[in-house]
Amino acid sequence: MMAARKQQPIEGAQWTGIVSAIACEMLEQGLVEGVVCVQNTAEDRFQPFPVIARTPAEVLAAKVNKPTLSPNLNVLEQIEQSGMKRLLVIGVGCQIQALRSVEQELGLEKLYILGTPCVDNVSRQGLQKFLDTTSRSPETVVHYEFMQDFRIHFKHEDGSIEKVPFFGLKTNQLKDVFAPSCMSCFDYVNSLADLVVGYMGAPFGWQWIVVRNQTGKEMLDLVRDQLDTQPVMSKGDRHQAVQQSIPAYDKGVTLPMWAAKLMGVVIEQIGPKGLEYARFSIDSHFTRNYLNLKRNYPQKLEQHVPEYAKKIVAQYKLPE
Ligand SMILES: Cc1cc2nc3c(=O)[nH]c(=O)nc-3n(C[C@H](O)[C@H](O)[C@H](O)COP(=O)(O)OP(=O)(O)OC[C@H]3O[C@@H](n4cnc5c(N)ncnc54)[C@H](O)[C@@H]3O)c2cc1C
């Protein structure tokens, strides 16, 4: 693991563009013939449009998150038809789990997988509800992220940044926007990818890199000379913040904005940082999802929840 950022960030990327940079290098150096990635449709910047990019320009056209469910595996048939033998797939955990299960059927000589962590994805309508209830100007949002300072940062078309504290979210109205698949997901960190690039385990402004195997190392080495890096750090204790998040999610508690802002400031000062922030985010989502399964799909609970997630959940007191 390490924290990294591009010395020269790619303008308009989600963070500094490490994902796009690796994909471009892999094409340019001939390691792969194509890259499965997610562009947007001509009409809607947030409507995902999965493609097989064959040039760096097509990869760069896919930069920035389309924070909605994307049917990435629809392009698998095209891979078989194209006769490609070497492929890079960029994707979130559920896409990669499905891909791994059919990997042997694709007739590839080499498959590289560049993953991102992912949580709380939504349908396009769900995203609109989130933007409409949370941002001061939903139609001009070009990019947003749930940041390590416990605020959502919305970037608008004019370049301005709007910050809304997590604790001020209208959770009572937003309870149903998350996709049912995300409410039962325990693969936040994309464990089947070769290399994972996120942000939540890194200091603010940096990206968080997890190299999972030799293939992932090979991929990261392609851009090492374009990166500043530093070791990961960890500070604080997440447990209390996670415990408090459980009833907040469960009951849809919404604080008045002044209290939410105050809480955001306090928690930013004393709250978990670096890897401990990542653990906060993982644990609070795993407890929420475990509770969701326990209440709505009790017959599937035992078989569906992986052992590592059960260990995480066992650290907290859950309501009935
Ligand atoms: C839906 C979603 C949720 C995320 N949640 C978290 C999180 O909770 N914690 C965390 O640390 N990181 C999360 N990430 C990863 C993080 O936001 C950045 O994508 C990552 O750090 C890469 O940044 P970058 O600047 O290198 O990416 P860029 O160079 O801008 O490239 C972004 C890549 O994302 C791909 N992409 C865009 N939309 C989708 C989609 N809907 N499905 C699959 N792939 C897509 C594109 O193909 C593109 O190649 C999430 C990413 C997505 C797509």
The ligand as an SDF file (V2000), in Angstrom:
LIG
                    3D

 53 58  0  0  0  0  0  0  0  0999 V2000
  -18.9280    4.4880   -8.3730 C   0  0  0  0  0  0  0  0  0  0  0  0
  -17.5900    4.7230   -7.7110 C   0  0  0  0  0  0  0  0  0  0  0  0
  -17.5190    4.8230   -6.3140 C   0  0  0  0  0  0  0  0  0  0  0  0
  -16.2740    5.0130   -5.6760 C   0  0  0  0  0  0  0  0  0  0  0  0
  -16.2050    5.0420   -4.2910 N   0  0  0  0  0  0  0  0  0  0  0  0
  -14.9990    5.1520   -3.6880 C   0  0  0  0  0  0  0  0  0  0  0  0
  -14.8730    5.1010   -2.2670 C   0  0  0  0  0  0  0  0  0  0  0  0
  -15.8700    5.0130   -1.5520 O   0  0  0  0  0  0  0  0  0  0  0  0
  -13.6260    5.1720   -1.7210 N   0  0  0  0  0  0  0  0  0  0  0  0
  -12.4890    5.2890   -2.4810 C   0  0  0  0  0  0  0  0  0  0  0  0
  -11.3900    5.3490   -1.9430 O   0  0  0  0  0  0  0  0  0  0  0  0
  -12.5720    5.3530   -3.8330 N   0  0  0  0  0  0  0  0  0  0  0  0
  -13.7860    5.2760   -4.4460 C   0  0  0  0  0  0  0  0  0  0  0  0
  -13.8700    5.3150   -5.8120 N   0  0  0  0  0  0  0  0  0  0  0  0
  -12.6190    5.5160   -6.5930 C   0  0  0  0  0  0  0  0  0  0  0  0
  -12.2150    7.0000   -6.7150 C   0  0  0  0  0  0  0  0  0  0  0  0
  -13.3490    7.8590   -6.6610 O   0  0  0  0  0  0  0  0  0  0  0  0
  -11.4750    7.2670   -8.0400 C   0  0  0  0  0  0  0  0  0  0  0  0
  -12.2130    6.7390   -9.1160 O   0  0  0  0  0  0  0  0  0  0  0  0
  -10.1220    6.6180   -8.0700 C   0  0  0  0  0  0  0  0  0  0  0  0
   -9.3410    7.0980   -6.9950 O   0  0  0  0  0  0  0  0  0  0  0  0
   -9.4180    6.9100   -9.3930 C   0  0  0  0  0  0  0  0  0  0  0  0
   -9.1790    8.2730   -9.5380 O   0  0  0  0  0  0  0  0  0  0  0  0
   -8.3840    8.7880  -10.8380 P   0  0  0  0  0  0  0  0  0  0  0  0
   -8.2920   10.2870  -10.8210 O   0  0  0  0  0  0  0  0  0  0  0  0
   -7.1180    7.9960  -10.9370 O   0  0  0  0  0  0  0  0  0  0  0  0
   -9.4250    8.3050  -11.9740 O   0  0  0  0  0  0  0  0  0  0  0  0
   -9.6470    8.8000  -13.4760 P   0  0  0  0  0  0  0  0  0  0  0  0
   -8.3270    8.8400  -14.1770 O   0  0  0  0  0  0  0  0  0  0  0  0
  -10.5370    9.9850  -13.5070 O   0  0  0  0  0  0  0  0  0  0  0  0
  -10.4440    7.5150  -14.0650 O   0  0  0  0  0  0  0  0  0  0  0  0
  -11.6930    7.1200  -13.5420 C   0  0  0  0  0  0  0  0  0  0  0  0
  -12.0060    5.7340  -14.1020 C   0  0  0  0  0  0  0  0  0  0  0  0
  -13.2200    5.2970  -13.4930 O   0  0  0  0  0  0  0  0  0  0  0  0
  -13.9440    4.5130  -14.4310 C   0  0  0  0  0  0  0  0  0  0  0  0
  -15.3680    4.6410  -14.0890 N   0  0  0  0  0  0  0  0  0  0  0  0
  -16.1020    5.7840  -14.1120 C   0  0  0  0  0  0  0  0  0  0  0  0
  -17.3680    5.5230  -13.7110 N   0  0  0  0  0  0  0  0  0  0  0  0
  -17.4370    4.1960  -13.4600 C   0  0  0  0  0  0  0  0  0  0  0  0
  -18.4850    3.3140  -13.0310 C   0  0  0  0  0  0  0  0  0  0  0  0
  -19.7180    3.7680  -12.7590 N   0  0  0  0  0  0  0  0  0  0  0  0
  -18.2030    1.9940  -12.8820 N   0  0  0  0  0  0  0  0  0  0  0  0
  -16.9590    1.5400  -13.1500 C   0  0  0  0  0  0  0  0  0  0  0  0
  -15.9150    2.3120  -13.5370 N   0  0  0  0  0  0  0  0  0  0  0  0
  -16.1620    3.6190  -13.6890 C   0  0  0  0  0  0  0  0  0  0  0  0
  -13.6160    5.0850  -15.7900 C   0  0  0  0  0  0  0  0  0  0  0  0
  -13.5670    4.0400  -16.7350 O   0  0  0  0  0  0  0  0  0  0  0  0
  -12.2240    5.7120  -15.6050 C   0  0  0  0  0  0  0  0  0  0  0  0
  -11.2510    4.8990  -16.2040 O   0  0  0  0  0  0  0  0  0  0  0  0
  -15.1050    5.1370   -6.4730 C   0  0  0  0  0  0  0  0  0  0  0  0
  -15.1830    5.0460   -7.8740 C   0  0  0  0  0  0  0  0  0  0  0  0
  -16.4110    4.8380   -8.4950 C   0  0  0  0  0  0  0  0  0  0  0  0
  -16.4640    4.7170  -10.0110 C   0  0  0  0  0  0  0  0  0  0  0  0
  1  2  1  0
  2  3  1  0
  2 52  2  0
  3  4  2  0
  4  5  1  0
  4 50  1  0
  5  6  2  0
  6  7  1  0
  6 13  1  0
  7  8  2  0
  7  9  1  0
  9 10  1  0
 10 11  2  0
 10 12  1  0
 12 13  2  0
 13 14  1  0
 14 15  1  0
 14 50  1  0
 15 16  1  0
 16 17  1  0
 16 18  1  0
 18 19  1  0
 18 20  1  0
 20 21  1  0
 20 22  1  0
 22 23  1  0
 23 24  1  0
 24 25  2  0
 24 26  1  0
 24 27  1  0
 27 28  1  0
 28 29  2  0
 28 30  1  0
 28 31  1  0
 31 32  1  0
 32 33  1  0
 33 34  1  0
 33 48  1  0
 34 35  1  0
 35 36  1  0
 35 46  1  0
 36 37  1  0
 36 45  1  0
 37 38  2  0
 38 39  1  0
 39 40  1  0
 39 45  2  0
 40 41  1  0
 40 42  2  0
 42 43  1  0
 43 44  2  0
 44 45  1  0
 46 47  1  0
 46 48  1  0
 48 49  1  0
 50 51  2  0
 51 52  1  0
 52 53  1  0
M  END
$$$$
